[in-house]
């Protein structure tokens, strides 16, 4: 990783001057300041100041061949109970790196990527997904979908996989609808590009036997995306996906009779509709079920993510959200978790210094019912996001 970053910088500047090669890059800076000001357990009361920096570059040759890379600076660990954290444990790591072919009806790429399993865990920082059918999701980063709407969905987020992905594309979003059938085969990036610079990351070891750690590409995601563009900026998007995360039975700490591949499915809908000249509503609803969590056939999770964003007079926005998780385990209590959020923000108009600048503030209530006790946490936060394309 340490040797790779200088190589990436050199590649970026040399390719910008190479004839016939198109390069598009984006710099994203985020600062999130949050305060867990009221909690059932006083040890959970703390301030947390964290920065997030992404540099994404896409190199495209002849419009169809591409190489894309995403490097991120992020807080690599959660704040310890009862301890304020001021930009601590920030580190640089490689989030994605993929290369492939992007045709009109077919796309194929290999490398390190995030499979298409669900959208709620990716939607906490975005407002509308523009599925262009090129095997790569394009986002409108001018807007936001609250501050924590992806908090619970992140539990089933699929990130940092090494493997291959392919997509078959058909249709037209403005007429019969756009359809994209995807399939990804992969393994977890546990020892190749998962290290970091600045601070160490806590990553799983082979002895953990985490689902997806099987070295061969035995884990997979199958997905179907359907999108429609109606009149006056009305849009509708569906995603259906199934996942199978292979488990190494020899390494798994689970009792042999309980070992099973982790499996799950997700169904999501994102709908956008202008209700007046100055108000545009954007709703997201997603359900996910995971079985054999951690490779243990006794454990399961159900998730529900819902949120509604009102974009007002183009620059203003307001978000309400409700997310839930139900964790079950045979012969154990399990737990239920619910999160509610209300937030609002303002996006400044594009100018010479930035393509987007958003300020968002909000309130969150997080409630966990452990069956024997109930833990409640209330928090407020301010998010500032700066984006520059070049």
C-alpha positions in Angstrom: 0.0 0.0 0.0 2.8 2.4 0.9 4.5 1.8 -2.4 1.2 2.0 -4.3 0.2 5.6 -3.3 3.3 7.3 -5.0 2.6 5.1 -8.1 -1.0 6.3 -8.2 0.0 9.9 -8.0 2.6 9.5 -10.8 0.1 7.7 -12.9 -2.5 10.4 -12.5 -0.3 13.2 -13.6 1.3 11.3 -16.5 -2.1 10.1 -17.8 -3.5 13.6 -17.8 -1.1 14.5 -20.5 -1.4 11.2 -22.5 -3.2 11.8 -25.8 -6.5 9.9 -26.3 -7.0 9.2 -22.6 -9.8 10.9 -20.7 -9.3 11.5 -17.0 -12.0 12.6 -14.6 -11.3 13.0 -10.9 -13.2 14.2 -7.8 -12.0 15.3 -4.4 -14.5 15.0 -1.5 -13.8 16.4 2.0 -16.2 15.7 4.8 -16.1 16.9 8.4 -18.6 15.3 10.9 -18.8 16.7 14.4 -21.2 14.8 16.7 -22.2 14.8 20.3 -23.7 11.8 22.1 -25.1 14.2 24.7 -27.7 11.9 26.4 -27.4 8.2 26.9 -28.7 5.5 29.3 -25.1 4.5 30.0 -23.0 7.6 30.8 -19.9 5.9 29.4 -21.4 6.3 26.0 -21.5 10.1 26.2 -18.7 11.6 24.1 -17.8 14.1 21.4 -16.5 12.8 18.1 -14.8 14.9 15.4 -13.9 13.0 12.3 -12.7 13.9 8.8 -13.2 11.9 5.6 -11.3 12.6 2.4 -11.8 10.7 -0.8 -9.8 11.0 -4.0 -11.5 9.2 -7.0 -10.0 9.1 -10.4 -11.4 7.4 -13.5 -9.1 6.8 -16.5 -11.0 6.0 -19.7 -9.6 5.0 -23.1 -11.6 5.0 -26.2 -14.7 5.6 -24.0 -15.0 1.9 -23.2 -11.9 0.8 -21.4 -11.5 2.1 -18.0 -9.4 2.1 -14.8 -10.8 3.6 -11.6 -9.3 4.1 -8.2 -10.6 5.4 -4.9 -8.3 6.2 -2.0 -9.8 7.4 1.3 -8.6 9.0 4.5 -11.0 8.0 7.3 -11.4 7.4 11.0 -10.3 3.7 11.3 -11.9 3.0 14.7 -14.9 4.0 16.7 -14.6 6.4 19.7 -14.0 4.5 22.9 -16.8 4.7 25.5 -16.5 7.7 27.7 -13.7 9.2 25.7 -13.9 12.2 23.4 -12.2 11.8 20.0 -10.7 14.7 18.0 -9.6 13.5 14.6 -7.9 10.5 16.1 -7.0 7.2 14.4 -7.3 8.8 10.9 -5.6 6.7 8.2 -5.3 6.3 4.4 -6.3 3.1 2.7 -7.3 1.9 -0.8 -11.1 1.7 -1.0 -11.5 0.6 -4.7 -9.3 -0.2 -7.7 -10.8 -1.8 -10.8 -10.2 -2.0 -14.5 -12.3 -3.3 -17.3 -14.5 -2.9 -20.3 -17.7 -0.8 -20.4 -19.8 -1.4 -23.5 -23.3 -0.4 -24.5 -24.8 -3.7 -23.6 -22.1 -5.4 -21.5 -19.6 -4.5 -18.9 -16.8 -6.5 -17.2 -14.2 -5.4 -14.6 -11.8 -7.0 -12.1 -10.1 -5.6 -9.0 -11.1 -4.4 -5.6 -14.7 -3.2 -5.5 -18.1 -3.0 -3.6 -20.6 -5.5 -4.9 -24.2 -4.4 -5.7 -25.9 -5.6 -2.6 -28.3 -3.0 -1.3 -28.2 0.8 -1.6 -29.3 2.0 1.9 -25.8 1.5 3.3 -24.4 3.7 0.5 -27.2 6.3 0.6 -26.4 8.1 3.8 -24.3 10.6 1.9 -26.2 10.8 -1.3 -29.6 11.9 -2.5 -30.3 10.4 -5.9 -28.7 7.5 -7.7 -28.4 7.9 -11.4 -28.0 4.4 -12.7 -26.4 5.0 -16.1 -26.1 1.3 -16.9 -22.4 1.3 -17.3 -21.5 -1.1 -14.5 -20.6 1.8 -12.2 -23.0 3.8 -10.0 -23.0 7.5 -10.6 -24.2 9.7 -7.7 -25.5 13.3 -7.3 -23.1 14.5 -4.6 -24.7 17.9 -4.6 -27.3 16.7 -2.2 -27.5 14.6 0.9 -29.6 12.0 2.5 -29.2 13.0 6.1 -26.4 12.2 8.5 -27.1 8.7 9.8 -29.6 7.1 7.5 -27.0 4.5 6.6 -26.0 3.7 10.2 -27.9 0.4 10.7 -27.7 -0.7 7.0 -23.9 -0.5 7.3 -24.1 -3.8 9.2 -24.7 -5.7 6.0 -22.5 -3.4 3.8 -20.4 -5.3 1.3 -17.0 -3.6 0.8 -13.4 -4.3 -0.2 -13.9 -7.4 -2.2 -11.4 -8.8 -4.7 -12.7 -10.5 -7.8 -14.6 -9.9 -11.0 -18.0 -8.4 -11.9 -20.0 -8.5 -15.1 -23.2 -6.8 -16.2 -25.8 -7.3 -19.0 -27.7 -4.1 -19.9 -30.9 -3.5 -21.9 -33.7 -1.1 -22.3 -34.2 2.6 -22.0 -35.2 4.4 -18.8 -37.4 6.9 -20.6 -39.5 4.2 -22.5 -39.6 0.6 -21.4 -37.2 0.9 -18.4 -33.6 0.3 -18.1 -32.5 -3.2 -16.9 -29.1 -4.3 -15.6 -28.4 -7.8 -14.6 -25.2 -8.2 -12.6 -23.0 -11.0 -11.2 -19.9 -10.6 -9.0 -17.6 -13.4 -7.7 -15.1 -12.4 -5.1 -13.2 -13.0 -1.9 -12.5 -10.6 1.0 -9.5 -8.4 0.7 -7.9 -9.6 3.9 -4.2 -9.5 3.0 -3.6 -7.8 -0.3 -4.6 -4.1 -0.4 -6.3 -3.8 3.0 -3.5 -2.2 5.0 -3.3 1.6 5.7 -1.0 4.5 6.1 -1.0 6.8 9.2 -2.8 4.5 11.6 -3.3 0.7 11.6 -6.6 -0.8 10.6 -8.3 -3.5 12.6 -8.9 -6.3 10.1 -9.9 -9.9 10.4 -7.4 -12.7 10.5 -7.6 -16.1 8.8 -8.3 -17.6 12.2 -11.5 -15.5 12.4 -13.0 -17.5 9.6 -15.1 -14.6 8.4 -17.7 -15.3 5.7 -16.2 -14.4 2.3 -12.6 -15.2 3.4 -12.4 -18.3 1.2 -9.4 -17.6 -1.2 -11.1 -19.0 -4.3 -13.9 -16.8 -5.8 -16.6 -18.9 -4.2 -18.6 -15.9 -2.7 -21.0 -14.1 -5.1 -23.7 -11.5 -5.5 -26.4 -11.6 -8.2 -28.3 -8.4 -8.7 -31.1 -6.9 -10.9 -31.4 -3.1 -11.2 -34.5 -1.6 -12.9 -34.8 2.2 -13.4 -37.4 4.5 -15.0 -37.3 8.2 -15.9 -40.7 9.8 -16.1 -41.7 13.3 -17.0 -40.6 16.4 -14.9 -37.7 14.7 -13.1 -39.8 11.9 -11.8 -37.6 8.8 -11.3 -38.1 5.3 -10.0 -35.4 2.7 -9.2 -35.5 -0.9 -7.9 -32.7 -3.2 -6.8 -33.1 -6.9 -6.0 -30.0 -8.9 -5.0 -28.9 -12.2 -3.5 -25.6 -12.9 -1.7 -23.7 -16.0 -0.7 -20.6 -15.5 1.4 -18.5 -18.7 1.5 -17.2 -19.9 4.9 -13.9 -21.7 5.4 -15.0 -24.5 7.7 -11.5 -25.3 8.7 -10.8 -21.8 10.1 -14.2 -20.9 11.4 -14.6 -20.8 15.2 -18.2 -21.9 14.9 -19.1 -25.3 16.1 -18.8 -27.6 13.1 -22.5 -28.7 13.2 -23.5 -25.0 13.0 -21.2 -23.9 10.2 -23.0 -22.6 7.0 -22.3 -20.0 4.3 -23.8 -16.6 5.1 -26.7 -15.9 2.7 -29.1 -13.1 2.3 -31.2 -11.0 0.0 -32.2 -7.3 -0.4 -35.0 -5.5 -2.0 -34.8 -1.7 -2.4 -36.9 1.1 -4.0 -35.8 4.7 -4.6 -38.5 7.1 -5.8 -38.2 10.8 -6.7 -41.1 13.0 -7.6 -41.5 16.8 -7.8 -44.7 17.8 -5.9 -44.5 21.5 -6.8 -42.3 23.8 -8.6 -40.0 24.3 -5.6 -40.4 21.0 -3.7 -39.0 17.6 -4.8 -39.5 14.5 -2.7 -37.1 11.6 -2.6 -38.0 8.4 -0.8 -36.0 5.3 -0.1 -37.3 1.9 1.2 -35.1 -1.1 1.6 -35.5 -4.5 3.3 -32.7 -7.1 3.9 -32.6 -10.5 5.5 -29.3 -12.2 6.4 -29.1 -15.8 7.4 -26.2 -17.8 9.0 -24.6 -14.5 10.1 -20.9 -14.9 10.8 -21.1 -18.4 9.4 -23.3 -19.6 12.3 -26.7 -21.2 11.3 -28.2 -20.1 14.6 -27.9 -16.4 13.9 -30.0 -14.2 11.7 -30.7 -10.5 11.0 -33.6 -8.6 9.5 -33.2 -4.9 8.4 -35.5 -2.2 7.4 -34.3 1.2 6.1 -36.7 4.1 5.2 -36.1 7.8 4.6 -37.7 10.7 2.9 -35.9 13.8 1.7 -37.5 17.0 0.7 -35.4 19.3 -1.5 -36.8 22.8 -1.2 -36.0 25.7 -3.5 -33.1 23.7 -4.9 -30.7 24.6 -2.1 -32.6 23.6 1.1 -33.3 20.1 2.2 -35.0 18.3 5.1 -34.7 14.6 6.0 -36.7 12.2 8.2 -35.6 8.6 8.6 -36.4 5.4 10.5 -34.2 2.3 10.4 -34.6 -1.0 12.3 -32.7 -4.2 12.9 -33.9 -7.5 14.5 -31.0 -9.8 15.6 -32.0 -13.4 16.5 -30.0 -16.3 17.8 -31.2 -19.7 18.9 -31.1 -20.2 22.7 -30.1 -16.5 23.1 -32.0 -13.3 23.8 -30.9 -11.4 20.6 -31.8 -7.7 20.4 -33.9 -5.1 18.5 -32.4 -1.8 17.4 -34.2 1.3 16.1 -32.9 4.6 14.8 -34.8 7.7 14.1 -33.4 10.9 12.5 -34.5 14.4 11.6 -32.1 16.7 9.8 -31.9 19.7 7.5 -29.3 21.4 5.4 -28.3 23.9 2.8 -26.3 23.5 -0.5 -24.4 26.5 -1.8 -24.4 27.2 -5.5 -21.4 25.9 -7.5 -18.6 28.4 -8.0 -14.9 28.6 -8.9 -13.8 27.1 -5.6 -16.1 24.1 -5.3 -18.6 22.1 -7.3 -20.6 21.5 -4.2 -20.6 22.7 -0.6 -23.2 21.3 1.8 -23.9 22.0 5.5 -26.2 19.6 7.3 -27.3 19.4 10.9 -29.5 16.9 12.6 -30.7 14.9 15.6 -30.6 11.1 16.1 -32.3 8.7 18.6 -30.8 5.2 18.8 -32.7 2.7 20.9 -31.4 -0.9 21.5 -33.6 -3.4 23.3 -31.3 -6.2 24.6 -34.4 -8.0 26.1 -32.8 -7.7 29.6 -32.2 -4.0 29.4 -32.9 -1.0 27.0 -30.1 1.3 25.9 -31.0 4.8 24.5 -28.6 7.2 22.9 -29.4 10.8 21.7 -27.0 12.7 19.5 -26.7 15.9 17.5 -24.2 16.5 14.7 -23.1 19.0 12.0 -21.7 17.7 8.7 -19.8 19.9 6.2 -19.0 18.4 2.8 -16.8 19.9 0.1 -16.6 18.5 -3.4 -14.4 19.6 -6.3 -14.2 18.0 -9.8 -11.2 18.3 -11.9 
